[in-house]
Amino acid sequence: MLKKPAERLNNMKTILVTGGAGFIGSAVIRHIINDTEFKVINVDKLTYAGNLESLEEIAANDRYSFEQIDICNSAEIKAVLEQYQPDIIMHLAAESHVDRSIDGPGEFIQTNIVGTYTLLEQARDYWSQLQSVKKAEFRFHHISTDEVYGDLPHPDDLDSSLVTVGDALPLFTETSSYAPSSPYSVSKASSDHLVRAWHRTYGLPTLITNCSNNYGPYHFPEKLIPLIILNALEGKPLPVYGKGNQIRDWLYVEDHARALVLVATKGKIAETYNIGGHNEKQNIDVVNTICDLLEQLVPAKPVGVEKYKDLISYVQDRAGHDLRYAIDASKIFKDLGWKPEESFESGIKKTVQWYLANHQWCANVQDGSYQRERLGVC
């Protein structure tokens, strides 16, 4: 006999996602709704970087619910846990822009450290009262960054006399020491340590993932890739820090979303999994690639622009700028079978095409108009 819709929904597992209106969080929620049978609760404070328009395509789905909540508010977190009774918490809510953390670190300490502590405590209280089967299956998945590891040697700085052809450059592994260097990465490292302590001290069933640089659709326009795309289309300078030789491992956000749900549902308790895209690129090479794609896709340039690359402008380097990040993602492949589906070449082309087709989303997220209309705020 086929189950009735209400019965089917009642028997589904529920994932609570914090920060679900953000760039990575919204990708996770779209993946859950489109590709799984889980229910999902989106808990988001809706700061400047949170945008409900990123979830418009699934907002009416009966497996999706939204609660506008600050993770630092313990009473509201307690209430939402009691109401929805989640089987899994995926904690993505965080302040994440390094430049903003340098200008104003206080908000990063509050959200990333105090917020994680508050969520852990409420999760621990909720978990401790669950019945045996549900308690045994409960998971708290904390999503973090590779920036907690500090940076790695840059190829330009290696002594060529000590390096032979074919030598592999070092990569971040799950056992790499922590050496964060910005207020943002320090706050995320602190939250990682809190999560591990709550497992060891209280037995809370936790998992941690550390990812490399994400890119893709719905990325807030202050980040490198969308900023370069949008500035180029408007004929504005394309700012590149220092010499542009900083190396990042680029991970397509939809690949990351698949990995996160896989870890949350299949990962081993107390384990850490590094998630990377196997795409190490210098920042200047990323910018040049975007310019080349725009030459093909938008040959009609703004007035006064002959080539998009002419807009590249080297600016003073960021304070304490890490030179190289690179992820060894062999553990998650070996243990869970995950690997990225997108190469950088395929992912960046999809990303540029998405921004070209979604000018209105960019305008709405920058002026907040969609958010105000959706929430009934004047």
FIDRENVO-214918 format. One record per residue: residue number from 1; residue in three letters; x, y, z of N, C-alpha, C in turn. Coordinates in steps of 0.05 Angstrom, whole numbers, plus 5000, padded with zeros to 4 digits. Example, Ala and Ser with C-alpha at 12.3 -4.5 7.8 and 13.67 -1.06 7.14 Angstrom:
// residues 2
pos,code,npx,npy,npz,capx,capy,capz,cpx,cpy,cpz
1,ALA,5264,4886,5156,5246,4910,5156,5264,4934,5156;
2,SER,5257,4955,5142,5273,4979,5143,5258,5001,5157;
//
This chain:
// residues 378
pos,code,npx,npy,npz,capx,capy,capz,cpx,cpy,cpz
1,MET,5017,4976,5000,5000,5000,5000,5018,5025,5000;
2,LEU,5011,5044,4983,5026,5069,4982,5020,5086,5007;
3,LYS,5041,5098,5017,5037,5115,5040,5024,5142,5032;
4,LYS,5007,5152,5049,4995,5178,5045,5017,5200,5048;
5,PRO,5014,5223,5034,5035,5243,5036,5042,5251,5064;
6,ALA,5023,5255,5082,5029,5263,5109,5045,5241,5124;
7,GLU,5037,5216,5119,5051,5194,5132,5079,5191,5122;
8,ARG,5082,5195,5095,5108,5194,5083,5127,5215,5095;
9,LEU,5117,5240,5098,5133,5261,5109,5140,5256,5138;
10,ASN,5122,5244,5153,5127,5239,5182,5149,5218,5185;
11,ASN,5152,5200,5166,5171,5179,5168,5199,5186,5157;
12,MET,5201,5210,5145,5226,5219,5133,5245,5229,5155;
13,LYS,5271,5225,5150,5291,5237,5167,5292,5267,5161;
14,THR,5300,5282,5182,5301,5311,5180,5329,5321,5185;
15,ILE,5338,5338,5167,5364,5351,5170,5360,5381,5175;
16,LEU,5372,5390,5197,5371,5419,5203,5397,5431,5193;
17,VAL,5395,5451,5176,5419,5464,5164,5420,5493,5175;
18,THR,5442,5499,5189,5445,5527,5197,5460,5542,5174;
19,GLY,5453,5567,5170,5465,5582,5148,5456,5573,5121;
20,GLY,5431,5563,5120,5422,5552,5095,5415,5572,5073;
21,ALA,5415,5598,5080,5410,5618,5059,5436,5629,5048;
22,GLY,5459,5619,5058,5485,5627,5048,5492,5612,5022;
23,PHE,5516,5618,5013,5526,5606,4988,5527,5576,4989;
24,ILE,5542,5565,5007,5545,5536,5009,5520,5523,5020;
25,GLY,5508,5536,5041,5484,5525,5053,5461,5522,5034;
26,SER,5457,5542,5017,5435,5540,4998,5440,5518,4977;
27,ALA,5465,5514,4970,5472,5492,4951,5466,5465,4965;
28,VAL,5472,5463,4990,5466,5438,5005,5436,5433,5006;
29,ILE,5420,5454,5012,5391,5451,5014,5379,5444,4986;
30,ARG,5388,5457,4965,5378,5450,4939,5384,5421,4932;
31,HIS,5408,5411,4940,5415,5384,4935,5398,5365,4951;
32,ILE,5393,5371,4976,5376,5354,4993,5348,5351,4981;
33,ILE,5336,5374,4974,5309,5373,4963,5308,5360,4936;
34,ASN,5327,5366,4919,5326,5356,4891,5335,5328,4888;
35,ASP,5353,5318,4906,5367,5293,4901,5364,5273,4924;
36,THR,5350,5279,4945,5346,5260,4967,5317,5261,4975;
37,GLU,5310,5245,4995,5283,5245,5006,5281,5255,5034;
38,PHE,5302,5270,5043,5302,5281,5070,5285,5306,5071;
39,LYS,5274,5312,5094,5263,5338,5100,5286,5356,5109;
40,VAL,5284,5382,5105,5305,5401,5113,5293,5426,5125;
41,ILE,5306,5434,5147,5299,5458,5162,5322,5478,5158;
42,ASN,5316,5500,5147,5336,5521,5142,5335,5541,5165;
43,VAL,5356,5542,5181,5358,5562,5203,5379,5582,5195;
44,ASP,5370,5607,5191,5389,5628,5182,5381,5655,5194;
45,LYS,5400,5670,5202,5396,5697,5213,5390,5717,5191;
46,LEU,5398,5711,5167,5395,5729,5144,5411,5754,5147;
47,THR,5438,5750,5149,5456,5773,5148,5459,5782,5119;
48,TYR,5477,5800,5114,5481,5811,5087,5486,5789,5066;
49,ALA,5499,5766,5075,5507,5746,5056,5486,5723,5053;
50,GLY,5465,5724,5069,5444,5704,5067,5422,5715,5049;
51,ASN,5414,5699,5030,5394,5708,5011,5374,5686,5004;
52,LEU,5349,5690,5011,5329,5670,5006,5323,5665,4977;
53,GLU,5330,5685,4960,5326,5681,4931,5342,5658,4920;
54,SER,5364,5651,4934,5380,5628,4926,5365,5601,4929;
55,LEU,5342,5602,4944,5326,5578,4949,5298,5580,4937;
56,GLU,5294,5599,4920,5267,5604,4909,5257,5579,4895;
57,GLU,5274,5565,4881,5264,5542,4865,5253,5519,4882;
58,ILE,5261,5518,4908,5251,5496,4925,5235,5506,4949;
59,ALA,5230,5532,4950,5218,5544,4974,5189,5533,4979;
60,ALA,5175,5525,4958,5148,5516,4962,5146,5486,4967;
61,ASN,5169,5472,4967,5169,5443,4971,5159,5436,4999;
62,ASP,5143,5415,5001,5132,5408,5028,5153,5396,5046;
63,ARG,5176,5390,5036,5198,5380,5053,5217,5402,5063;
64,TYR,5210,5426,5057,5228,5449,5064,5214,5468,5083;
65,SER,5228,5477,5104,5218,5497,5123,5241,5517,5129;
66,PHE,5233,5541,5134,5252,5562,5140,5246,5575,5167;
67,GLU,5266,5580,5183,5264,5594,5209,5286,5615,5210;
68,GLN,5278,5640,5213,5297,5662,5216,5306,5664,5245;
69,ILE,5330,5652,5250,5340,5650,5277,5370,5655,5278;
70,ASP,5379,5669,5298,5408,5673,5303,5418,5650,5320;
71,ILE,5439,5636,5311,5449,5613,5325,5460,5620,5353;
72,CYS,5464,5645,5358,5473,5654,5385,5450,5656,5405;
73,ASN,5425,5653,5395,5402,5655,5412,5394,5627,5422;
74,SER,5402,5620,5446,5399,5593,5455,5369,5585,5458;
75,ALA,5353,5604,5467,5324,5598,5470,5311,5591,5444;
76,GLU,5318,5606,5423,5305,5600,5396,5316,5575,5384;
77,ILE,5342,5569,5388,5353,5544,5379,5340,5520,5393;
78,LYS,5336,5523,5419,5323,5502,5435,5295,5497,5424;
79,ALA,5280,5518,5419,5253,5516,5409,5251,5502,5382;
80,VAL,5270,5509,5364,5268,5498,5337,5276,5468,5338;
81,LEU,5294,5461,5355,5301,5432,5358,5278,5416,5369;
82,GLU,5264,5427,5388,5241,5414,5400,5218,5412,5380;
83,GLN,5215,5432,5363,5193,5432,5344,5197,5412,5321;
84,TYR,5222,5412,5310,5226,5397,5286,5240,5369,5291;
85,GLN,5251,5365,5314,5263,5340,5321,5282,5329,5299;
86,PRO,5303,5344,5293,5321,5335,5271,5337,5310,5278;
87,ASP,5343,5295,5257,5360,5272,5260,5390,5279,5255;
88,ILE,5394,5300,5240,5421,5310,5234,5421,5340,5235;
89,ILE,5443,5351,5247,5448,5380,5245,5472,5384,5228;
90,MET,5469,5400,5207,5492,5408,5191,5497,5438,5196;
91,HIS,5519,5443,5209,5525,5471,5218,5543,5485,5198;
92,LEU,5531,5503,5182,5546,5519,5162,5546,5548,5169;
93,ALA,5529,5557,5187,5526,5586,5193,5553,5597,5203;
94,ALA,5563,5617,5189,5589,5629,5196,5593,5655,5182;
95,GLU,5608,5673,5194,5619,5696,5180,5644,5685,5166;
96,SER,5648,5692,5140,5668,5678,5125,5687,5694,5108;
97,HIS,5684,5721,5108,5700,5737,5090,5725,5747,5104;
98,VAL,5748,5739,5095,5773,5746,5109,5777,5776,5112;
99,ASP,5772,5791,5090,5775,5820,5091,5757,5833,5113;
100,ARG,5733,5823,5114,5714,5834,5135,5724,5826,5163;
101,SER,5737,5803,5166,5746,5795,5192,5770,5812,5201;
102,ILE,5786,5822,5182,5808,5839,5188,5798,5867,5197;
103,ASP,5777,5876,5183,5766,5902,5190,5749,5902,5215;
104,GLY,5736,5880,5221,5719,5878,5244,5717,5850,5255;
105,PRO,5736,5841,5271,5737,5813,5280,5716,5806,5300;
106,GLY,5704,5825,5314,5685,5819,5335,5662,5802,5326;
107,GLU,5650,5808,5303,5627,5793,5293,5635,5764,5287;
108,PHE,5660,5759,5279,5669,5732,5273,5672,5716,5299;
109,ILE,5682,5729,5319,5684,5715,5345,5657,5708,5355;
110,GLN,5638,5726,5353,5611,5722,5363,5597,5699,5348;
111,THR,5596,5701,5322,5581,5681,5306,5596,5654,5305;
112,ASN,5621,5655,5298,5635,5630,5293,5643,5614,5318;
113,ILE,5649,5629,5340,5657,5615,5364,5633,5613,5384;
114,VAL,5622,5636,5391,5600,5636,5411,5575,5622,5398;
115,GLY,5570,5627,5373,5548,5614,5359,5551,5584,5359;
116,THR,5575,5574,5352,5580,5545,5352,5577,5533,5380;
117,TYR,5587,5547,5400,5584,5538,5427,5554,5535,5435;
118,THR,5539,5556,5428,5510,5556,5435,5496,5533,5421;
119,LEU,5502,5529,5396,5490,5507,5381,5498,5480,5392;
120,LEU,5523,5476,5399,5532,5451,5411,5518,5445,5437;
121,GLU,5515,5465,5454,5502,5461,5479,5473,5453,5476;
122,GLN,5459,5467,5458,5431,5460,5454,5428,5433,5440;
123,ALA,5446,5427,5422,5446,5400,5409,5451,5378,5430;
124,ARG,5470,5384,5448,5476,5364,5469,5452,5359,5487;
125,ASP,5438,5380,5495,5415,5377,5511,5393,5362,5497;
126,TYR,5389,5369,5471,5368,5356,5455,5375,5326,5451;
127,TRP,5400,5320,5443,5409,5293,5438,5407,5275,5463;
128,SER,5413,5287,5486,5413,5271,5511,5385,5261,5518;
129,GLN,5365,5274,5508,5337,5267,5515,5324,5250,5494;
130,LEU,5338,5243,5472,5326,5227,5451,5323,5198,5460;
131,GLN,5304,5184,5447,5301,5156,5452,5324,5141,5439;
132,SER,5328,5116,5447,5352,5101,5441,5359,5100,5411;
133,VAL,5340,5092,5394,5346,5089,5366,5352,5116,5353;
134,LYS,5335,5136,5358,5340,5163,5347,5366,5175,5358;
135,LYS,5371,5169,5383,5396,5180,5395,5421,5167,5382;
136,ALA,5419,5142,5377,5442,5128,5365,5447,5137,5337;
137,GLU,5427,5146,5323,5430,5154,5295,5435,5184,5291;
138,PHE,5434,5200,5313,5437,5228,5311,5466,5236,5303;
139,ARG,5468,5257,5287,5495,5267,5278,5495,5298,5280;
140,PHE,5518,5308,5289,5524,5337,5288,5547,5341,5269;
141,HIS,5543,5352,5246,5563,5356,5226,5571,5385,5224;
142,HIS,5596,5391,5231,5607,5418,5231,5623,5422,5206;
143,ILE,5616,5443,5191,5629,5449,5165,5649,5471,5169;
144,SER,5674,5466,5162,5696,5485,5167,5712,5489,5141;
145,THR,5736,5500,5144,5752,5509,5122,5780,5499,5123;
146,ASP,5794,5498,5100,5822,5491,5100,5839,5514,5111;
147,GLU,5828,5537,5115,5844,5560,5124,5853,5556,5153;
148,VAL,5841,5537,5168,5849,5532,5195,5878,5521,5196;
149,TYR,5887,5509,5174,5913,5497,5173,5936,5517,5168;
150,GLY,5929,5542,5163,5949,5562,5155,5955,5559,5125;
151,ASP,5980,5563,5118,5986,5560,5089,6009,5541,5085;
152,LEU,6013,5533,5060,6033,5514,5052,6055,5527,5036;
153,PRO,6078,5514,5033,6099,5526,5017,6090,5532,4988;
154,HIS,6098,5555,4978,6092,5563,4951,6114,5552,4933;
155,PRO,6107,5542,4909,6128,5531,4892,6151,5552,4886;
156,ASP,6144,5577,4885,6164,5598,4879,6184,5600,4901;
157,ASP,6177,5592,4926,6194,5595,4949,6211,5570,4955;
158,LEU,6206,5549,4940,6221,5524,4946,6249,5526,4934;
159,ASP,6268,5514,4948,6296,5513,4938,6297,5493,4916;
160,SER,6301,5502,4891,6301,5484,4868,6323,5462,4870;
161,SER,6344,5468,4885,6366,5449,4888,6357,5425,4905;
162,LEU,6336,5429,4921,6327,5408,4938,6302,5393,4928;
163,VAL,6292,5402,4905,6267,5391,4893,6274,5379,4866;
164,THR,6266,5354,4862,6271,5341,4837,6245,5339,4821;
165,VAL,6247,5335,4795,6223,5333,4778,6206,5310,4787;
166,GLY,6180,5315,4790,6162,5294,4798,6156,5294,4828;
167,ASP,6171,5310,4844,6165,5312,4872,6138,5325,4876;
168,ALA,6122,5313,4894,6096,5324,4899,6098,5346,4920;
169,LEU,6083,5368,4916,6082,5389,4936,6065,5380,4959;
170,PRO,6071,5390,4983,6055,5382,5006,6026,5391,5004;
171,LEU,6008,5375,5017,5980,5381,5017,5970,5380,5046;
172,PHE,5947,5394,5050,5934,5392,5076,5921,5364,5079;
173,THR,5926,5351,5101,5912,5326,5107,5895,5330,5132;
174,GLU,5880,5310,5139,5863,5312,5163,5880,5313,5189;
175,THR,5906,5306,5187,5923,5307,5211,5942,5331,5210;
176,SER,5939,5349,5191,5956,5373,5190,5951,5390,5215;
177,SER,5973,5402,5225,5971,5419,5248,5956,5444,5241;
178,TYR,5942,5455,5261,5928,5480,5258,5947,5504,5261;
179,ALA,5945,5523,5242,5962,5547,5244,5947,5570,5230;
180,PRO,5923,5577,5240,5907,5598,5227,5921,5625,5229;
181,SER,5916,5642,5208,5931,5667,5208,5913,5692,5205;
182,SER,5887,5689,5202,5869,5713,5201,5848,5710,5223;
183,PRO,5835,5732,5230,5814,5730,5250,5792,5710,5241;
184,TYR,5787,5709,5215,5767,5690,5205,5776,5661,5211;
185,SER,5800,5654,5202,5810,5627,5204,5814,5619,5234;
186,VAL,5822,5638,5250,5825,5633,5279,5797,5626,5291;
187,SER,5777,5641,5283,5750,5635,5294,5740,5608,5285;
188,LYS,5746,5600,5260,5737,5574,5251,5753,5552,5264;
189,ALA,5779,5556,5268,5795,5536,5283,5785,5532,5311;
190,SER,5777,5554,5324,5766,5553,5351,5740,5536,5351;
191,SER,5724,5540,5331,5698,5525,5330,5704,5496,5325;
192,ASP,5724,5489,5309,5731,5461,5305,5739,5448,5331;
193,HIS,5755,5462,5347,5764,5451,5372,5740,5447,5391;
194,LEU,5721,5466,5391,5698,5462,5408,5683,5437,5400;
195,VAL,5679,5432,5375,5664,5409,5365,5678,5383,5374;
196,ARG,5704,5382,5371,5719,5358,5380,5717,5354,5410;
197,ALA,5718,5376,5425,5716,5374,5454,5689,5364,5463;
198,TRP,5668,5373,5449,5641,5365,5457,5636,5335,5450;
199,HIS,5651,5325,5431,5650,5296,5427,5665,5281,5448;
200,ARG,5690,5289,5453,5706,5274,5472,5696,5276,5501;
201,THR,5687,5300,5509,5679,5304,5536,5650,5294,5541;
202,TYR,5632,5300,5523,5604,5294,5527,5593,5271,5511;
203,GLY,5609,5262,5491,5600,5240,5474,5582,5248,5452;
204,LEU,5578,5274,5447,5561,5283,5425,5572,5272,5399;
205,PRO,5555,5259,5383,5565,5247,5358,5570,5268,5336;
206,THR,5595,5275,5333,5602,5297,5315,5619,5287,5292;
207,LEU,5619,5303,5270,5637,5300,5247,5645,5327,5239;
208,ILE,5669,5329,5227,5679,5355,5217,5688,5351,5188;
209,THR,5682,5371,5171,5694,5372,5145,5708,5399,5141;
210,ASN,5731,5398,5127,5746,5423,5121,5749,5424,5090;
211,CYS,5739,5446,5079,5738,5447,5050,5757,5468,5039;
212,SER,5763,5466,5013,5779,5486,4999,5760,5508,4988;
213,ASN,5771,5527,4973,5755,5550,4963,5732,5541,4945;
214,ASN,5708,5549,4953,5685,5542,4936,5680,5564,4916;
215,TYR,5667,5556,4894,5658,5575,4874,5634,5563,4859;
216,GLY,5619,5580,4846,5596,5570,4831,5573,5589,4832;
217,PRO,5549,5581,4824,5525,5598,4824,5518,5607,4852;
218,TYR,5505,5631,4854,5494,5642,4879,5516,5651,4898;
219,HIS,5540,5656,4889,5562,5665,4906,5559,5695,4911;
220,PHE,5561,5704,4936,5558,5733,4942,5579,5749,4927;
221,PRO,5571,5771,4914,5588,5785,4896,5614,5797,4907;
222,GLU,5619,5796,4933,5644,5807,4944,5667,5787,4941;
223,LYS,5661,5762,4936,5682,5742,4933,5695,5744,4906;
224,LEU,5720,5733,4904,5737,5738,4880,5723,5732,4854;
225,ILE,5713,5708,4849,5703,5701,4823,5679,5717,4814;
226,PRO,5658,5719,4831,5635,5736,4822,5643,5765,4820;
227,LEU,5661,5775,4837,5670,5803,4835,5683,5808,4808;
228,ILE,5701,5790,4800,5715,5794,4775,5695,5793,4751;
229,ILE,5676,5774,4752,5657,5773,4730,5640,5798,4728;
230,LEU,5629,5807,4750,5611,5830,4750,5626,5856,4744;
231,ASN,5650,5859,4755,5666,5883,4749,5673,5885,4720;
232,ALA,5681,5862,4709,5689,5862,4680,5665,5870,4663;
233,LEU,5642,5860,4669,5618,5867,4652,5611,5896,4654;
234,GLU,5619,5909,4676,5613,5937,4680,5637,5955,4672;
235,GLY,5659,5943,4663,5683,5958,4656,5698,5970,4680;
236,LYS,5694,5958,4703,5708,5967,4727,5734,5953,4731;
237,PRO,5753,5964,4747,5778,5950,4752,5774,5922,4764;
238,LEU,5792,5904,4757,5792,5877,4768,5814,5875,4788;
239,PRO,5808,5878,4814,5829,5880,4834,5842,5853,4840;
240,VAL,5868,5852,4840,5883,5828,4845,5904,5835,4867;
241,TYR,5903,5820,4889,5921,5826,4911,5950,5819,4904;
242,GLY,5968,5837,4912,5997,5832,4908,6004,5826,4880;
243,LYS,6018,5803,4876,6026,5794,4849,6006,5775,4837;
244,GLY,5985,5768,4853,5965,5749,4843,5975,5721,4843;
245,ASN,5997,5715,4857,6008,5688,4856,5998,5670,4879;
246,GLN,5979,5680,4895,5968,5663,4916,5954,5639,4903;
247,ILE,5959,5615,4914,5948,5591,4902,5925,5580,4920;
248,ARG,5903,5574,4907,5880,5562,4921,5871,5537,4906;
249,ASP,5860,5518,4921,5848,5494,4909,5818,5500,4906;
250,TRP,5808,5500,4882,5781,5509,4876,5761,5486,4874;
251,LEU,5739,5488,4889,5719,5466,4892,5692,5477,4883;
252,TYR,5680,5464,4863,5654,5473,4853,5633,5468,4875;
253,VAL,5616,5487,4881,5599,5486,4905,5580,5463,4904;
254,GLU,5571,5455,4880,5552,5432,4879,5566,5405,4885;
255,ASP,5591,5403,4877,5607,5380,4886,5610,5380,4916;
256,HIS,5615,5403,4928,5617,5405,4957,5591,5397,4971;
257,ALA,5569,5406,4960,5543,5399,4972,5539,5369,4973;
258,ARG,5545,5355,4951,5543,5326,4950,5560,5313,4972;
259,ALA,5584,5323,4975,5603,5312,4994,5592,5316,5023;
260,LEU,5582,5340,5028,5572,5346,5055,5549,5328,5064;
261,VAL,5530,5324,5046,5507,5307,5053,5517,5278,5056;
262,LEU,5536,5270,5040,5547,5243,5042,5561,5239,5069;
263,VAL,5577,5258,5078,5590,5256,5104,5569,5256,5126;
264,ALA,5550,5274,5124,5530,5276,5146,5514,5250,5149;
265,THR,5510,5236,5128,5493,5212,5129,5509,5186,5130;
266,LYS,5534,5186,5120,5549,5161,5118,5576,5162,5132;
267,GLY,5585,5186,5140,5611,5189,5152,5613,5175,5180;
268,LYS,5637,5170,5188,5642,5157,5214,5644,5178,5236;
269,ILE,5631,5173,5258,5630,5192,5280,5659,5198,5290;
270,ALA,5664,5223,5296,5689,5233,5307,5711,5236,5286;
271,GLU,5704,5231,5261,5724,5233,5239,5723,5261,5227;
272,THR,5746,5269,5215,5748,5293,5199,5753,5285,5170;
273,TYR,5739,5299,5152,5743,5293,5123,5750,5319,5109;
274,ASN,5772,5319,5095,5779,5342,5078,5766,5340,5051;
275,ILE,5755,5362,5041,5741,5362,5015,5754,5382,4997;
276,GLY,5766,5373,4975,5779,5391,4957,5772,5385,4928;
277,GLY,5778,5404,4911,5770,5402,4883,5792,5392,4864;
278,HIS,5816,5387,4875,5839,5379,4859,5845,5399,4837;
279,ASN,5842,5425,4843,5845,5446,4823,5861,5469,4835;
280,GLU,5887,5465,4837,5904,5487,4847,5909,5508,4825;
281,LYS,5902,5533,4831,5905,5554,4812,5915,5579,4826;
282,GLN,5933,5594,4813,5940,5620,4822,5917,5640,4818;
283,ASN,5913,5658,4836,5891,5678,4833,5892,5692,4806;
284,ILE,5916,5699,4797,5918,5714,4772,5909,5696,4748;
285,ASP,5914,5670,4751,5906,5651,4730,5875,5648,4729;
286,VAL,5863,5649,4753,5834,5649,4754,5822,5673,4741;
287,VAL,5834,5696,4747,5824,5721,4735,5828,5721,4705;
288,ASN,5850,5712,4695,5855,5710,4666,5836,5691,4653;
289,THR,5830,5668,4666,5811,5649,4655,5783,5661,4652;
290,ILE,5774,5676,4672,5748,5690,4670,5748,5710,4647;
291,CYS,5770,5725,4644,5772,5744,4623,5770,5731,4595;
292,ASP,5784,5708,4593,5783,5693,4568,5755,5683,4561;
293,LEU,5741,5673,4582,5714,5664,4577,5695,5687,4569;
294,LEU,5699,5710,4582,5682,5733,4576,5687,5743,4547;
295,GLU,5712,5740,4538,5719,5748,4510,5702,5731,4491;
296,GLN,5698,5705,4498,5683,5687,4481,5652,5692,4483;
297,LEU,5643,5695,4509,5615,5696,4514,5603,5724,4512;
298,VAL,5618,5744,4517,5608,5772,4516,5629,5789,4501;
299,PRO,5631,5785,4475,5651,5800,4460,5645,5830,4459;
300,ALA,5620,5838,4463,5613,5867,4463,5619,5878,4490;
301,LYS,5641,5892,4492,5651,5902,4518,5640,5929,4525;
302,PRO,5643,5937,4550,5636,5964,4558,5652,5985,4542;
303,VAL,5641,6009,4540,5655,6030,4525,5682,6035,4537;
304,GLY,5702,6037,4518,5729,6043,4527,5746,6019,4534;
305,VAL,5734,5995,4534,5749,5970,4541,5755,5955,4515;
306,GLU,5781,5951,4510,5790,5936,4486,5791,5907,4493;
307,LYS,5803,5900,4515,5805,5872,4525,5799,5872,4554;
308,TYR,5785,5851,4563,5778,5849,4591,5803,5848,4609;
309,LYS,5824,5836,4600,5848,5834,4616,5861,5862,4621;
310,ASP,5854,5881,4604,5864,5908,4608,5854,5920,4634;
311,LEU,5832,5909,4645,5820,5919,4669,5834,5909,4695;
312,ILE,5852,5889,4692,5865,5878,4715,5882,5900,4729;
313,SER,5877,5902,4755,5891,5923,4771,5903,5910,4796;
314,TYR,5929,5911,4799,5943,5899,4822,5941,5919,4845;
315,VAL,5932,5909,4868,5928,5926,4891,5945,5915,4915;
316,GLN,5947,5932,4935,5963,5924,4958,5953,5898,4970;
317,ASP,5972,5880,4977,5965,5854,4986,5950,5855,5013;
318,ARG,5933,5836,5017,5919,5833,5043,5938,5828,5066;
319,ALA,5933,5839,5089,5950,5834,5112,5950,5805,5120;
320,GLY,5974,5793,5123,5977,5765,5131,5966,5745,5111;
321,HIS,5967,5752,5085,5955,5736,5064,5969,5709,5062;
322,ASP,5954,5687,5065,5965,5660,5061,5972,5656,5032;
323,LEU,5994,5643,5027,6004,5640,4999,5992,5616,4985;
324,ARG,5989,5594,4998,5979,5570,4984,5963,5552,5002;
325,TYR,5939,5544,4992,5923,5523,5004,5921,5501,4984;
326,ALA,5922,5476,4993,5918,5453,4976,5908,5429,4992;
327,ILE,5888,5416,4984,5874,5395,4999,5881,5367,4988;
328,ASP,5888,5349,5006,5889,5321,5000,5862,5309,5007;
329,ALA,5846,5303,4986,5819,5293,4990,5817,5262,4986;
330,SER,5840,5249,4991,5840,5220,4986,5824,5204,5007;
331,LYS,5822,5215,5031,5808,5200,5052,5778,5198,5046;
332,ILE,5765,5220,5038,5737,5219,5032,5731,5201,5008;
333,PHE,5750,5200,4989,5746,5182,4966,5749,5153,4975;
334,LYS,5769,5148,4991,5774,5120,5000,5752,5110,5018;
335,ASP,5742,5127,5037,5723,5118,5057,5694,5120,5047;
336,LEU,5688,5140,5030,5660,5145,5023,5655,5146,4993;
337,GLY,5676,5144,4977,5673,5142,4948,5668,5169,4934;
338,TRP,5672,5191,4949,5666,5217,4936,5691,5228,4921;
339,LYS,5685,5240,4898,5705,5255,4884,5691,5277,4868;
340,PRO,5704,5299,4862,5690,5321,4848,5683,5313,4820;
341,GLU,5660,5322,4810,5652,5316,4783,5661,5338,4764;
342,GLU,5665,5362,4774,5672,5384,4757,5702,5390,4758;
343,SER,5714,5393,4734,5741,5403,4733,5739,5434,4736;
344,PHE,5761,5447,4740,5759,5476,4742,5750,5488,4716;
345,GLU,5758,5477,4694,5751,5487,4668,5721,5485,4663;
346,SER,5709,5462,4670,5680,5459,4666,5664,5476,4687;
347,GLY,5674,5476,4712,5660,5490,4733,5660,5520,4729;
348,ILE,5683,5531,4721,5685,5560,4718,5668,5570,4694;
349,LYS,5667,5554,4673,5650,5561,4650,5620,5561,4659;
350,LYS,5611,5541,4674,5584,5541,4684,5578,5565,4702;
351,THR,5598,5572,4717,5595,5595,4736,5592,5621,4721;
352,VAL,5610,5626,4702,5608,5651,4686,5581,5652,4672;
353,GLN,5573,5630,4660,5547,5629,4645,5524,5635,4664;
354,TRP,5525,5624,4688,5504,5629,4708,5502,5659,4714;
355,TYR,5524,5672,4719,5523,5700,4726,5513,5717,4702;
356,LEU,5520,5709,4678,5511,5723,4655,5480,5721,4652;
357,ALA,5469,5699,4661,5441,5694,4659,5425,5703,4683;
358,ASN,5439,5713,4703,5425,5720,4728,5433,5747,4739;
359,HIS,5432,5767,4722,5439,5794,4730,5420,5804,4752;
360,GLN,5394,5796,4750,5375,5806,4770,5381,5795,4798;
361,TRP,5389,5770,4800,5396,5759,4826,5419,5775,4838;
362,CYS,5439,5782,4822,5462,5797,4832,5453,5824,4843;
363,ALA,5435,5837,4827,5425,5864,4836,5409,5861,4861;
364,ASN,5392,5840,4863,5375,5837,4887,5391,5831,4912;
365,VAL,5411,5814,4909,5426,5807,4933,5443,5830,4943;
366,GLN,5451,5848,4924,5468,5870,4932,5451,5893,4945;
367,ASP,5426,5896,4936,5410,5917,4948,5390,5907,4969;
368,GLY,5388,5880,4971,5370,5868,4991,5341,5869,4985;
369,SER,5333,5876,4960,5305,5881,4953,5288,5855,4955;
370,TYR,5299,5833,4945,5284,5808,4946,5278,5800,4975;
371,GLN,5299,5802,4992,5296,5795,5020,5275,5811,5034;
372,ARG,5275,5837,5029,5256,5855,5042,5227,5848,5033;
373,GLU,5224,5843,5007,5198,5836,4996,5188,5810,5008;
374,ARG,5206,5790,5009,5198,5763,5019,5190,5764,5048;
375,LEU,5204,5780,5064,5199,5782,5093,5180,5803,5100;
376,GLY,5170,5819,5080,5151,5839,5086,5163,5863,5101;
377,VAL,5188,5869,5095,5202,5891,5109,5204,5914,5089;
378,CYS,5197,5938,5099,5198,5962,5082,5226,5973,5079;
//
